[in-house]
Amino acid sequence: MNEKLRMSIIYTVLSVFGLVMIVPFIWMISTALMTQSEFNKHESTFIPKEEYHVWDDGSVKQKVLFVMDKGDISIVHLLDKDGKIVEEYKEAPRSQVTKVKKVPSFHWANFLKAFKKVPFGIYFANTLYVSFISLIGVLITSMLAAYAFARMEFIGRDFFFYLFLSMMMVPEPIYLISSYVLLDKINWLDTYQALIVPWCVNIFTIFLFRQHFKSLPQELFDAAAIDGCGTFGILWRIMIPLSKPIIATASIFSLIGSWNSFMWPLVMTNRPELRVLQVGLSYFNQEASTQTTLLMAASTFSIVPILILFFMAQKQIIASYAKAGLKD
C-alpha cells in the first residue's frame, strides 16, 4: 500500500475517533451557554439560541410568554427580567407582539450563577491545597523509592517492587472500609490529613521513576561517586535534573487524580468547609438537579483548569513515555 495512502487512512480514522471523543465536551459547553427554557425545548443541540416574544405598545417594550392568538388579539403572560411570570393571560394587539430569535445566543451569566449558587470558591481552594500538598509528597516518596529499587542492592528488592505493582490491581472500594477504620482510630476522619497523607505515595509514579532511573548510564553514577557524591548527592545532582519529563508527567497525573477524586473525600470527610471540587459538584447536582444549564456550566469550569494544565505539559508527557518506556 502506498505510504501516503496508508498515513491518510490512519489520520482519517484518528480524526474520526477524536471527533467522537470531543462531541460530549462540545455539547456540555453549548448547554452551559443556553437558557434553561431553550434547553427544555430540545431544539438546538450545539448552537445556543434564544427565542422569545416582545410586546411593544409604542412606549414600553416588555418580554412576554406567548400563549395563543385569538383573532386580532394575542394572549400572553408578562415576564420580569428573570423570566418569571408576573401577570397571566394579558390581551395585546396581535400587531404589537413580535417574535425575537437570537442565533447564537451565549449566556455567560450561567457560569457566574453556578459559581455563586454553592461555595465553589471554597471547593476550588480545598482541591488546590490537597492536590499540591499531595503532589509534593508523591514526588518525594516516588523519587526515593524509585532510586532504591533502580540503583540500590538489597535483599528482596525485586520482590517488594513487584508486590507494590500488584497493589495497582486492587480497586479503591476494596480498601475503603479498612482505611476508614484506620483513620478513625487515629482521629484523622474529617481532616485534611485524611485527604492528603494516604495519597502521598503513588505506585505508578514509583514505577515511572524506577524505569527512568534504570535507563540512565552507569558511567554517570561512577563519575559522580569518584567526585565524592554520596547517595543523596547523586539523586539530587544527577538523577533529578535528568528527570524533568518524568517529573512533569508524574505531576500531571497526580494533579488529575487529586482533582477528580470523589469516593475517598466523600467517605472520609463530612464538613462542608472540607469539601473538594468533585464532592461539591455532587452536592450542587442535588440542589440544581432541574437546572441543567447551570450543572453544565459548573462541570465546564471544573474541567477547564485541568485540561489547560494537560495541554501545557503534553510534550513532557510524551517525552517521559518515550524515555521511560516499559523496558526493564
C-alpha positions in Angstrom: 0.0 0.0 0.0 1.2 3.5 -0.9 2.8 5.2 2.2 0.8 8.4 1.7 -2.5 6.5 1.4 -1.7 4.4 4.5 -1.0 7.6 6.5 -4.1 9.3 5.1 -6.2 6.3 6.3 -4.6 6.4 9.8 -5.1 10.1 10.2 -8.7 9.9 9.0 -9.5 7.1 11.5 -7.8 9.0 14.3 -9.6 12.2 13.4 -13.0 10.5 13.4 -12.3 8.9 16.8 -11.0 12.2 18.1 -14.2 14.0 17.0 -16.4 11.4 18.6 -14.5 11.9 21.9 -14.8 15.7 21.9 -18.5 15.8 20.9 -19.7 15.4 24.6 -17.5 18.3 25.6 -18.9 20.5 22.9 -22.4 19.6 24.0 -21.5 20.4 27.6 -20.2 23.8 26.7 -23.1 24.5 24.4 -25.6 23.6 27.0 -23.8 25.7 29.6 -24.4 28.8 27.3 -28.1 28.2 26.8 -31.1 29.4 28.8 -33.0 26.7 30.7 -36.1 27.3 28.7 -34.2 26.9 25.4 -32.6 23.6 26.7 -36.0 22.3 27.6 -37.3 22.7 24.1 -34.6 20.3 22.8 -34.5 22.1 19.5 -30.8 23.2 19.4 -28.2 20.7 20.2 -24.9 22.5 19.7 -25.7 26.1 18.8 -27.2 28.1 21.7 -30.2 30.1 20.5 -32.9 32.1 22.2 -36.5 32.7 21.1 -39.0 34.9 22.9 -41.8 37.3 22.2 -41.9 41.0 22.9 -44.9 43.2 23.4 -44.2 46.7 22.1 -47.1 49.1 22.6 -45.1 52.1 21.3 -43.9 53.3 24.7 -42.7 50.3 26.5 -41.1 47.0 25.3 -41.8 44.0 27.6 -40.8 40.4 27.3 -43.8 38.1 27.3 -44.6 34.4 27.1 -46.8 33.8 24.1 -49.9 31.6 24.8 -52.2 31.8 21.7 -53.7 34.1 19.1 -57.4 34.9 19.2 -58.4 36.9 16.2 -56.5 40.2 16.3 -55.6 39.7 19.9 -52.6 37.8 21.3 -52.9 36.1 24.7 -49.6 36.5 26.6 -48.1 36.2 30.1 -46.0 39.2 31.2 -42.4 38.3 32.4 -40.0 40.0 34.6 -36.2 40.4 33.9 -35.6 36.9 35.3 -38.1 35.3 33.1 -40.7 34.7 35.8 -44.4 35.3 35.1 -45.8 38.4 36.9 -49.1 38.7 35.1 -51.1 36.0 33.3 -53.4 36.0 30.3 -53.0 39.6 29.2 -54.6 40.6 25.9 -52.4 42.6 23.5 -53.0 43.7 19.9 -51.5 41.0 17.7 -49.6 43.6 15.6 -47.7 44.7 18.8 -46.4 41.2 19.7 -43.4 40.1 17.8 -41.1 37.1 17.9 -37.4 37.6 18.6 -34.8 35.0 17.7 -31.1 35.2 18.6 -28.6 32.8 17.0 -26.2 32.2 18.5 -27.2 33.3 22.0 -24.4 33.0 24.6 -25.5 33.3 28.2 -22.2 33.6 30.0 -24.0 34.6 33.2 -24.8 30.9 33.7 -21.2 30.4 34.9 -21.4 33.2 37.5 -24.8 31.9 38.7 -23.5 28.4 39.1 -20.3 29.6 40.9 -22.4 31.6 43.4 -25.1 29.0 44.0 -22.8 27.0 46.2 -19.4 28.0 47.7 -17.3 26.8 44.7 -14.6 29.2 45.8 -14.0 27.0 49.0 -14.2 23.8 46.9 -11.5 25.1 44.5 -9.3 26.2 47.3 -9.6 22.9 49.1 -8.9 21.0 45.9 -5.8 23.1 45.0 -4.4 22.7 48.6 -4.9 19.0 48.7 -3.6 18.5 45.2 -0.4 20.4 45.6 0.5 19.1 49.0 -0.2 15.5 47.8 1.9 16.2 44.7 4.9 17.2 46.9 4.5 14.1 48.9 4.2 11.9 45.8 7.3 13.3 44.2 9.5 12.9 47.3 8.4 9.4 48.1 8.5 8.2 44.5 12.0 9.5 43.8 13.4 7.9 47.0 11.6 4.6 46.4 12.5 4.5 42.7 16.1 5.3 43.4 16.2 2.4 45.9 14.5 0.0 43.5 16.6 1.0 40.5 20.1 1.6 41.8 20.5 0.0 45.3 21.1 -3.6 46.0 19.2 -5.2 49.0 17.5 -8.5 49.8 14.0 -8.8 48.4 14.3 -5.7 46.1 12.5 -7.2 43.1 10.0 -9.0 45.3 8.9 -5.8 47.1 8.8 -3.9 43.8 6.5 -6.4 42.1 4.5 -6.5 45.3 4.0 -2.8 45.0 3.0 -3.2 41.4 0.4 -5.8 42.3 -1.3 -3.3 44.5 -2.2 -1.3 41.4 -4.7 -4.1 40.6 -6.6 -3.6 43.8 -9.6 -1.2 43.2 -10.3 1.5 45.7 -13.6 0.2 47.1 -11.9 -2.9 48.4 -9.7 -1.0 50.9 -12.1 1.9 51.6 -13.7 0.3 54.7 -10.4 -0.8 56.2 -8.9 2.7 55.5 -11.9 4.3 57.2 -11.5 2.2 60.3 -7.8 3.0 60.4 -8.3 6.7 60.0 -11.0 6.7 62.7 -8.7 5.0 65.2 -6.0 7.8 64.7 -8.7 10.5 64.7 -8.0 11.7 61.2 -11.5 11.4 59.8 -12.9 14.8 58.6 -9.5 16.4 58.5 -7.0 17.5 55.8 -4.7 14.7 56.9 -7.2 12.1 55.6 -7.3 13.8 52.2 -3.5 14.2 51.8 -1.4 11.7 53.7 -2.7 8.4 52.3 -2.2 9.8 48.8 1.4 10.9 49.2 2.5 7.6 47.7 1.7 6.6 44.2 2.8 3.2 42.9 2.5 4.1 39.2 4.7 7.2 39.8 7.3 5.0 41.5 7.2 2.7 38.5 7.8 5.6 36.1 10.8 7.0 38.0 12.2 3.5 38.5 12.1 2.7 34.8 13.7 6.1 34.0 16.5 5.7 36.6 17.4 2.3 35.3 17.7 3.7 31.8 20.4 6.2 32.9 24.0 5.1 32.0 26.1 3.7 34.9 29.0 5.9 33.9 27.2 9.0 35.3 27.0 7.4 38.7 30.5 6.2 38.7 31.8 9.6 37.8 29.6 11.2 40.5 30.9 8.7 43.1 34.5 9.5 42.1 33.8 13.2 42.5 32.7 12.5 46.1 28.9 12.5 45.7 27.0 10.4 48.2 23.7 8.6 47.7 21.6 11.7 48.1 24.1 13.8 46.2 23.8 11.5 43.1 20.0 11.7 43.4 19.9 15.5 43.7 22.7 16.4 41.3 22.4 13.7 38.7 19.1 11.9 38.6 16.6 14.7 39.3 18.0 17.2 36.7 17.7 14.4 34.1 14.1 13.5 35.1 12.2 16.7 34.1 9.9 14.9 31.7 9.1 12.2 34.2 8.5 14.9 36.9 6.1 16.7 34.6 4.2 13.5 33.8 4.0 12.5 37.4 2.9 15.9 38.4 0.1 16.0 35.8 -1.2 12.5 36.7 -1.1 13.3 40.4 -2.9 16.6 40.0 -5.5 15.0 37.7 -6.0 12.2 40.2 -6.5 14.6 43.1 -8.7 16.9 41.1 -11.0 14.1 40.0 -11.0 12.3 43.4 -14.6 11.7 44.6 -15.2 8.5 46.5 -12.4 8.9 49.0 -13.1 12.5 50.1 -16.9 11.8 50.1 -16.4 8.9 52.6 -13.6 10.4 54.7 -14.9 13.9 55.2 -18.3 15.4 56.2 -17.8 19.1 57.0 -18.8 21.4 54.1 -15.7 23.5 54.6 -13.6 20.4 53.7 -15.4 19.5 50.5 -13.2 19.2 47.4 -14.5 20.1 43.9 -16.0 16.7 42.9 -17.8 16.3 46.1 -19.1 19.9 45.8 -20.3 19.2 42.3 -22.2 16.2 43.7 -24.0 18.4 46.3 -24.6 21.0 43.6 -26.2 18.4 41.4 -28.7 17.7 44.2 -29.5 21.4 44.7 -29.8 22.3 41.0 -31.0 19.0 39.6 -33.6 20.7 37.4 -31.2 23.4 36.1 -29.3 21.5 33.5 -27.6 24.6 32.1 -26.1 25.5 35.5 -25.0 22.0 36.0 -23.2 22.0 32.7 -21.7 25.4 33.5 -20.3 24.1 36.8 -19.0 21.0 35.1 -17.2 23.2 32.5 -15.4 25.4 34.8 -14.3 22.4 37.0 -12.8 20.6 34.0 -11.2 23.5 32.1 -8.3 24.2 34.5 -7.0 20.6 34.4 -7.4 20.5 30.6 -5.3 23.6 30.2 -2.7 22.1 32.5 -2.6 18.9 30.5 -2.2 20.6 27.1 0.6 22.7 28.5 2.6 19.7 29.6 1.7 17.2 26.8 5.1 17.4 25.3 6.8 16.4 28.6 4.3 13.6 29.0 5.1 12.2 25.5 8.8 12.6 26.2 8.6 10.7 29.5 6.9 7.7 27.9 9.5 7.7 25.1 12.3 7.7 27.6 10.9 5.6 30.4 9.1 3.3 28.0 8.3 -0.1 29.6 11.7 -1.5 29.1 13.2 -3.2 32.2 
